[in-house]
Amino acid sequence: MSPVETPHLLIVDDDQRIRELLSRFLLRNGFLVTSARDGAHARRILGGLDFDLAVLDVMMPGEDGISLCRALRDEREMPILLLTARGETSDRIAGLEAGADDYLAKPFEPKELLLRINAILRRAPAPVEDPAPRPASLSLGAIRYDVDRGEMWEGEAPVRLTATEVQLMRIFAARPGEAVSRSFLVEELGRGDGQAQERAVDVQITRLRRKIEADPRQPRYLQTVRGEGYLLAPD
């Protein structure tokens, strides 16, 4: 997304009142907005349009938001924010494990949604337009991470990263071999304070390990440093 382009958002919620309220609010705040009433409707829209971010309600008839999030994450790099009426940490963690970049519990203030959306878009990777030779990279076994471009490759195949995973790799790549605290990661990712947010970072680390480690349960490259946080140890 170019800085001069207007971000295009997809709102998926089965409640027409919420769809209309959010659409009007986000339009007033400078976004293009398309809405869908359920997962099937969203899939038809996505068949012909690309979006900069999707806001998915978790509790929908038919395909729920978490299942739709998981399916979309397998197909595209678009950031995803989940809206959930459930307050339990386990439900929010399930959303992050499905590939969401963030979540917001209902009821919420529209301004908070706006802040979350802007935070996600700020850390989303810019599209690569110039096929110039790749600069310096980090080697993580079979994985190569292009530091300047924020791209990850396995051989000649690109490894798809979410916006949050791109931000995590940039943080770690800037300080290889140095332990990074969970509280620092929470702050850099633009999340709120508290143990629940640190747990959410742990989930993101687990997802990233699945992409760079031969055995994520015994990480070689993205290590846990007891009492300090996490450390990237390239070859």
PLY file of the C-alpha trace (Angstrom):
ply
format ascii 1.0
element vertex 235
property float x
property float y
property float z
element edge 234
property int vertex1
property int vertex2
end_header
0.00 0.00 0.00
1.48 3.33 -1.06
1.41 6.15 1.51
-0.82 8.19 -0.83
-3.39 5.45 -1.32
-6.55 5.29 0.75
-6.66 2.02 2.74
-9.54 -0.24 1.76
-11.09 -2.17 4.66
-13.39 -5.20 4.63
-15.90 -5.40 7.52
-17.50 -8.82 8.05
-20.30 -8.94 10.64
-23.75 -10.53 10.59
-25.24 -7.59 12.52
-26.40 -5.03 9.95
-26.51 -2.23 12.53
-22.86 -2.79 13.46
-21.82 -3.02 9.80
-23.49 0.30 9.02
-22.19 2.03 12.14
-18.59 0.94 11.54
-18.77 1.70 7.83
-19.97 5.27 8.43
-17.39 5.86 11.18
-14.45 4.51 9.16
-15.52 6.37 6.02
-15.52 9.61 8.04
-11.99 8.79 9.15
-10.57 8.46 5.67
-10.95 4.79 4.74
-12.64 3.04 1.86
-15.00 0.44 3.33
-16.74 -2.64 1.93
-18.93 -4.78 4.18
-20.07 -8.39 4.10
-22.84 -10.07 6.10
-21.13 -13.45 6.60
-18.17 -15.58 5.58
-19.69 -16.74 2.29
-20.49 -13.16 1.29
-16.94 -12.11 2.24
-15.43 -14.85 0.08
-17.42 -13.68 -2.96
-16.19 -10.12 -2.43
-12.60 -11.27 -1.95
-12.81 -13.13 -5.22
-12.72 -9.81 -7.06
-11.16 -7.26 -4.69
-8.02 -6.86 -2.61
-8.09 -5.19 0.79
-5.53 -3.61 3.09
-7.15 -5.07 6.22
-10.15 -7.18 7.24
-12.22 -6.77 10.42
-13.98 -10.08 11.17
-16.66 -10.76 13.78
-15.98 -14.08 15.51
-19.58 -15.05 16.25
-21.31 -15.41 12.87
-23.76 -18.00 11.54
-22.23 -20.53 9.18
-18.49 -20.03 8.96
-17.34 -18.23 12.10
-14.69 -15.51 12.14
-11.89 -17.72 13.45
-12.41 -20.31 10.69
-12.59 -17.57 8.07
-9.45 -15.97 9.51
-7.57 -19.27 9.31
-8.64 -19.79 5.69
-7.72 -16.25 4.65
-4.34 -16.50 6.34
-3.53 -19.52 4.15
-4.40 -17.55 1.02
-3.16 -13.99 1.48
-1.03 -11.61 3.54
-3.84 -9.16 4.37
-3.82 -8.14 8.07
-6.82 -9.33 10.09
-8.44 -7.90 13.22
-11.04 -10.00 15.08
-14.07 -8.66 16.93
-15.21 -10.97 19.70
-17.93 -10.80 22.34
-16.02 -13.33 24.39
-13.77 -12.04 27.15
-11.92 -15.25 27.92
-8.20 -15.19 27.18
-8.40 -18.67 25.64
-10.81 -17.45 22.95
-8.61 -14.50 22.09
-5.56 -16.74 21.94
-7.47 -19.04 19.57
-7.96 -16.08 17.26
-4.26 -15.21 17.29
-3.38 -18.83 16.64
-5.70 -18.74 13.63
-3.59 -15.94 12.18
-5.21 -12.72 13.41
-2.92 -9.74 13.91
-5.01 -8.33 16.76
-8.39 -8.63 18.48
-10.91 -6.31 20.10
-13.58 -7.42 22.56
-17.17 -6.19 22.22
-18.50 -3.78 23.31
-15.83 -1.33 22.21
-15.49 2.35 21.41
-15.21 3.00 17.65
-12.19 5.22 18.38
-10.38 2.22 19.90
-11.08 0.21 16.74
-9.65 3.10 14.70
-6.49 3.12 16.83
-6.06 -0.64 16.45
-6.56 -0.48 12.67
-4.03 2.34 12.28
-1.51 0.48 14.45
-1.81 -2.66 12.31
-1.52 -0.71 9.05
1.59 1.10 10.30
3.40 -2.17 10.88
2.13 -3.89 7.71
4.90 -4.57 5.17
4.98 -2.34 2.12
4.61 -4.16 -1.21
7.84 -4.86 -3.04
7.86 -3.02 -6.36
11.52 -3.08 -7.32
13.02 -6.49 -8.21
16.51 -5.27 -7.32
19.14 -7.77 -6.10
18.58 -8.83 -2.52
20.81 -7.16 0.08
22.35 -8.71 3.19
20.40 -11.57 4.72
20.34 -13.78 7.78
20.60 -17.55 7.44
18.29 -19.65 9.61
19.04 -23.15 8.38
17.00 -23.65 5.21
15.41 -20.23 5.71
16.92 -16.96 4.44
15.70 -13.65 5.82
16.30 -10.54 3.74
16.97 -7.87 6.34
16.37 -4.74 4.26
13.28 -5.97 2.46
11.76 -7.81 5.40
11.24 -10.88 3.20
11.71 -14.53 4.10
12.63 -17.28 1.65
13.02 -21.05 1.71
15.15 -21.73 -1.32
13.46 -19.83 -4.14
10.02 -19.97 -2.50
8.84 -16.97 -0.46
7.62 -17.69 3.06
4.37 -15.85 3.73
4.56 -13.65 6.83
1.76 -11.80 8.57
2.19 -8.09 9.35
2.95 -8.96 12.97
5.52 -11.60 11.98
7.23 -9.09 9.68
7.47 -6.65 12.59
8.83 -9.35 14.91
11.51 -10.34 12.41
12.56 -6.72 11.96
12.90 -6.35 15.72
14.98 -9.51 16.11
17.06 -8.93 12.96
18.08 -5.51 14.27
19.68 -7.18 17.30
20.74 -10.78 16.44
22.13 -12.67 19.38
20.57 -10.22 21.84
17.74 -11.16 24.20
14.58 -9.10 23.64
12.11 -8.86 26.51
8.43 -9.69 26.13
7.50 -6.25 27.49
9.62 -4.60 24.79
7.92 -6.69 22.12
4.48 -5.74 23.48
5.43 -2.07 23.27
6.95 -2.31 19.78
3.95 -4.20 18.41
1.64 -1.46 19.65
-0.34 -3.67 22.03
-1.68 -2.74 25.47
-0.01 -3.57 28.76
-0.51 -6.61 30.93
0.12 -10.34 31.14
-2.60 -11.11 28.57
-0.73 -9.03 25.99
2.55 -10.78 26.80
0.75 -14.10 26.35
-0.47 -12.85 22.96
3.15 -12.14 22.01
4.04 -15.71 23.03
1.42 -16.97 20.58
2.91 -14.85 17.79
6.37 -16.25 18.58
4.99 -19.79 18.42
3.49 -19.09 14.98
6.74 -17.57 13.73
8.73 -20.58 14.95
6.55 -22.87 12.85
7.86 -21.04 9.78
11.57 -20.95 10.62
12.27 -23.97 12.81
12.69 -27.60 11.76
11.26 -28.55 15.17
9.30 -25.63 16.71
9.13 -27.47 20.04
12.93 -27.39 20.25
13.79 -24.06 18.62
17.30 -23.57 17.30
17.03 -20.07 15.84
14.30 -18.25 17.80
15.26 -19.20 21.32
13.65 -18.57 24.68
16.00 -16.95 27.20
14.71 -17.77 30.65
13.82 -14.65 32.62
14.79 -12.35 29.74
12.64 -13.00 26.68
13.51 -14.22 23.19
16.65 -14.24 21.08
17.30 -14.71 17.36
20.41 -16.83 16.78
21.16 -16.99 13.03
23.83 -19.29 11.59
0 1
1 2
2 3
3 4
4 5
5 6
6 7
7 8
8 9
9 10
10 11
11 12
12 13
13 14
14 15
15 16
16 17
17 18
18 19
19 20
20 21
21 22
22 23
23 24
24 25
25 26
26 27
27 28
28 29
29 30
30 31
31 32
32 33
33 34
34 35
35 36
36 37
37 38
38 39
39 40
40 41
41 42
42 43
43 44
44 45
45 46
46 47
47 48
48 49
49 50
50 51
51 52
52 53
53 54
54 55
55 56
56 57
57 58
58 59
59 60
60 61
61 62
62 63
63 64
64 65
65 66
66 67
67 68
68 69
69 70
70 71
71 72
72 73
73 74
74 75
75 76
76 77
77 78
78 79
79 80
80 81
81 82
82 83
83 84
84 85
85 86
86 87
87 88
88 89
89 90
90 91
91 92
92 93
93 94
94 95
95 96
96 97
97 98
98 99
99 100
100 101
101 102
102 103
103 104
104 105
105 106
106 107
107 108
108 109
109 110
110 111
111 112
112 113
113 114
114 115
115 116
116 117
117 118
118 119
119 120
120 121
121 122
122 123
123 124
124 125
125 126
126 127
127 128
128 129
129 130
130 131
131 132
132 133
133 134
134 135
135 136
136 137
137 138
138 139
139 140
140 141
141 142
142 143
143 144
144 145
145 146
146 147
147 148
148 149
149 150
150 151
151 152
152 153
153 154
154 155
155 156
156 157
157 158
158 159
159 160
160 161
161 162
162 163
163 164
164 165
165 166
166 167
167 168
168 169
169 170
170 171
171 172
172 173
173 174
174 175
175 176
176 177
177 178
178 179
179 180
180 181
181 182
182 183
183 184
184 185
185 186
186 187
187 188
188 189
189 190
190 191
191 192
192 193
193 194
194 195
195 196
196 197
197 198
198 199
199 200
200 201
201 202
202 203
203 204
204 205
205 206
206 207
207 208
208 209
209 210
210 211
211 212
212 213
213 214
214 215
215 216
216 217
217 218
218 219
219 220
220 221
221 222
222 223
223 224
224 225
225 226
226 227
227 228
228 229
229 230
230 231
231 232
232 233
233 234
